[in-house]
Amino acid sequence: MVNKRKRTARLLTTLHPTYLKKRLLWFLIALLPQVSCEPNRHYEKNIVIKKYVWDSAFVPEFVVEISDTSHLYNLYLNIRHATHYPYRNIWLIVSMISPDGQQHSRRIEVQLGDEHGKWFGDGLGDIWDYQTLIQQHAYFPAPGLYRFQVIHNMRQDPLPGIMAIGLRIEKAGWKKTS
């Protein structure tokens, strides 16, 4: 009988309007950093690598719609890797296919750690997130859909320890008019 009264009292407390308002307030405070505005971000997507082993046959692709060609953009690569990733760098081929079908490719090296084994980026446990600028002040000459592909270009294939690859595009300012 006493336990039933305690449960009823607890239930009434959790349904009380003041209690619900406090809970809602704490929920909104916790949610705020996750939904805060990033006015410069135009696009961001991360693609998980299956079983955290990147086979070169798997080519992550990002389709980005560019409608405003008056802006310059900064392009970033997001790389999530495990501590057991066997190298301190990764070689990638990044390709962009424009709306008219022209393809531009570039081979880049991304340093993920230093010579002493210290990983760059943000780590939590054995997972590391690293974002690197791959092109500053890029411009897109025509509006439309642009496709970006990222291919790993390492000798070891498949490549263990890579968990996700992502692309982030931010507005960086206005193009100069000639």
SVG drawing of the C-alpha trace seen along z (x, -y; Angstrom):
<svg xmlns="http://www.w3.org/2000/svg" viewBox="-2 -45 60 50">
<polyline fill="none" stroke="black" stroke-width="0.4" points="0.0,0.0 2.8,-2.4 4.7,-1.6 1.5,-2.3 1.2,-5.7 4.8,-6.5 4.4,-5.6 1.3,-7.6 3.0,-10.6 6.0,-10.2 3.7,-10.0 1.8,-13.2 5.2,-15.0 6.4,-14.1 3.1,-15.3 3.1,-18.6 3.3,-21.6 6.3,-23.1 8.2,-19.9 7.4,-19.5 8.5,-23.1 11.8,-22.5 12.4,-19.2 11.5,-21.0 13.9,-23.8 16.8,-21.4 16.0,-19.5 16.1,-22.7 19.4,-23.8 20.9,-20.5 19.6,-20.6 20.8,-24.2 24.4,-23.5 23.4,-20.7 21.0,-23.0 22.9,-26.3 23.1,-28.2 26.1,-27.9 25.4,-30.6 28.4,-29.9 27.8,-26.1 26.4,-25.4 26.7,-21.6 28.0,-18.8 27.6,-15.1 29.6,-12.2 29.5,-8.6 30.3,-5.7 32.8,-3.2 31.4,0.3 33.1,2.4 35.6,-0.4 37.7,1.1 37.9,-1.1 38.2,1.0 39.3,-1.1 36.3,0.1 34.0,-1.8 33.9,-5.5 32.0,-7.9 30.1,-10.4 28.7,-13.7 26.1,-15.5 26.0,-19.3 23.6,-21.8 25.2,-25.2 22.6,-27.8 24.6,-31.0 27.7,-31.4 28.4,-34.8 30.1,-33.3 33.5,-31.9 33.5,-28.6 35.9,-26.7 36.0,-22.9 36.9,-20.7 37.4,-16.9 36.2,-15.2 38.0,-12.0 37.0,-9.8 39.5,-7.1 40.3,-4.6 43.4,-4.7 44.5,-1.4 44.7,-3.1 48.2,-2.0 49.5,-5.2 50.0,-8.9 48.7,-10.1 46.3,-9.2 46.6,-9.8 43.3,-10.6 42.1,-11.5 39.3,-14.0 37.3,-14.5 34.7,-17.1 32.3,-16.6 30.6,-19.8 27.0,-20.1 28.4,-20.1 30.2,-16.8 33.8,-18.2 35.9,-16.3 38.7,-17.8 40.8,-15.5 43.5,-16.2 45.7,-13.9 46.1,-15.1 47.9,-14.0 46.2,-14.5 48.4,-14.3 46.4,-12.6 49.2,-12.5 52.7,-13.6 56.0,-11.7 55.6,-10.9 52.3,-9.1 50.0,-11.9 46.8,-12.1 45.5,-15.5 41.9,-16.4 39.4,-15.6 39.5,-12.3 37.1,-10.4 38.4,-7.0 39.8,-5.3 37.9,-7.4 39.4,-10.5 37.7,-13.2 39.8,-15.4 38.8,-18.1 41.2,-19.6 40.8,-22.4 41.3,-21.1 40.4,-24.2 40.1,-27.8 38.1,-30.3 36.8,-27.9 34.2,-29.3 31.6,-27.4 31.2,-28.9 27.7,-27.6 24.7,-26.8 23.7,-23.1 24.6,-19.8 28.3,-19.2 29.4,-15.6 32.5,-15.1 34.1,-11.7 36.8,-10.6 39.1,-7.6 41.7,-6.4 45.1,-6.1 47.1,-4.1 49.1,-1.0 47.3,1.1 44.0,2.1 41.6,2.5 42.6,-0.1 41.7,0.6 40.7,-1.9 38.9,-4.5 35.4,-4.9 33.9,-7.7 34.7,-10.3 32.8,-13.5 32.7,-16.8 31.9,-20.2 31.4,-23.3 31.2,-26.8 30.6,-30.1 33.8,-32.2 32.8,-35.5 31.9,-37.2 33.7,-36.8 35.5,-39.8 33.8,-41.3 36.0,-42.1"/>
</svg>
